[in-house]
């Protein structure tokens, strides 16, 4: 993270996905790391201003995301 902060000074850094998602209008998943595979989608959607999810690794299924409260879901790459 320290190296990233030095390279990207205008970026907001958070300790976890839930604090990063607070009041967000869209989340984009760019990696299939286990920490992103195990997200509580209900909790995540509840923290967001407008729950939208762009899943570029196809970790989640659209029906699962919509049932969790996301207003929009787009998976790419299957």
Contact map, one row per residue, 1 for C-alpha under 8 A:
111110000000000000000000000000000000000000000000000000000000000000000000000000
111111000000000000000000000000000000000000000000000000000000000000000000000000
111111100000000000000000000000000000000000000000000000000000000000000000000000
111111110000000000000000000000000000000000000000000000000000000000000000000000
111111111010000000000000000000000000000000000000000000000000000000000000000000
011111111000000000000000000000000000000000000000000000000000000000000000000000
001111111000000000000000000000000000000000000000000000000000000000000000000000
000111111110000000000000000000000000000000000000000000000000000000000000000000
000011111110000000000000000000000000000000000000000000000000000000000000000000
000000011111000000000000000000000000000000000000000000000000000000000000000000
000010011111100000000000000000000000000000000000000000000000000000000000000000
000000000111110000000000000000000000000000000000000000000000000000000000000000
000000000011111000010000000000000000000000000000000000000000000000000000000000
000000000001111110110000000000000000000000000000000000000000000000000000000000
000000000000111110110000000000000000000000000000000000000000000000000000000000
000000000000011111110000000000000000000000000000000000000000000000000000000000
000000000000011111111000000000000000000000010000000000000000000000000000000000
000000000000000111111100000000000000000000110010000000000000000000000000000000
000000000000011111111100000000000000000000000000000000000000000000000000000000
000000000000111111111101000000000000000000000000000000000000000000000000000000
000000000000000011111111001000000000000000010011000000000000000000000000000000
000000000000000001111111000000000000000000000011100000000000000000000000000000
000000000000000000001111100000000000000000000011110000000000000000000000000000
000000000000000000011111111000000000000000000011111000000000000000000000000000
000000000000000000000011111000000000000000000001111100000000000000000000000000
000000000000000000000001111100000000000000000001011111000000000000000000000000
000000000000000000001001111110000000000000000000001111000000000000000000000000
000000000000000000000000011111000000000000000000000011110000000000000000000000
000000000000000000000000001111110001000000000000000011111000000000000000000000
000000000000000000000000000111110000000000000000000000111000000000000000000000
000000000000000000000000000011111001000000000000000000011000000000000000000000
000000000000000000000000000011111101100000000000000000001010000000000000000000
000000000000000000000000000000111111100000000000000000000000000000000000000000
000000000000000000000000000000011111110000000000000000000000000000000000000000
000000000000000000000000000000001111111000000000000000000000000000000000000000
000000000000000000000000000010111111111000000000000000000000000000000000000000
000000000000000000000000000000011111111000000000000000000011000000000000000000
000000000000000000000000000000000111111100000000000000000000000000000000000000
000000000000000000000000000000000011111110010000000000000000000000000000000000
000000000000000000000000000000000000011111110000000000000000000000000000000000
000000000000000000000000000000000000001111111000000000000000000010011000000000
000000000000000000000000000000000000000111111100000000000000000000011000000000
000000000000000001000000000000000000000111111110000000000000000000000000000000
000000000000000011001000000000000000001111111111000000000000000000000000000000
000000000000000000000000000000000000000011111111001100000000000000011100000000
000000000000000000000000000000000000000001111111001000000000000000001000000000
000000000000000001001111000000000000000000111111100000000000000000000000000000
000000000000000000001111110000000000000000011111111000000000000000000000000000
000000000000000000000111100000000000000000000011111000000000000000000000000000
000000000000000000000011110000000000000000000001111100000000000000000110000000
000000000000000000000001111000000000000000001101111110000000000000001111000000
000000000000000000000000111000000000000000001000011111000000000000000111100000
000000000000000000000000011110000000000000000000001111100000000010000101110000
000000000000000000000000011110000000000000000000000111110000000000000000111100
000000000000000000000000000111000000000000000000000011111111000000000000111100
000000000000000000000000000111100000000000000000000001111100000000000000001110
000000000000000000000000000011110000000000000000000000111110000000000000001110
000000000000000000000000000000000000000000000000000000111111100000000000001111
000000000000000000000000000000010000100000000000000000101111100000000000000000
000000000000000000000000000000000000100000000000000000100111110110000000001000
000000000000000000000000000000000000000000000000000000000111111110000000001000
000000000000000000000000000000000000000000000000000000000001111111000000111000
000000000000000000000000000000000000000000000000000000000000111111100000000000
000000000000000000000000000000000000000000000000000000000001111111110000000000
000000000000000000000000000000000000000010000000000010000001111111111100100000
000000000000000000000000000000000000000000000000000000000000011111111111100000
000000000000000000000000000000000000000000000000000000000000001111111100000000
000000000000000000000000000000000000000011001000000000000000000111111100000000
000000000000000000000000000000000000000011001100001000000000000011111110000000
000000000000000000000000000000000000000000001000011110000000000011111111100000
000000000000000000000000000000000000000000000000011100000000000001001111100000
000000000000000000000000000000000000000000000000001110000000000001000111110000
000000000000000000000000000000000000000000000000000111100000010011000111111000
000000000000000000000000000000000000000000000000000011100000010000000001111100
000000000000000000000000000000000000000000000000000001111101110000000000111111
000000000000000000000000000000000000000000000000000001111100000000000000011111
000000000000000000000000000000000000000000000000000000011100000000000000001111
000000000000000000000000000000000000000000000000000000000100000000000000001111
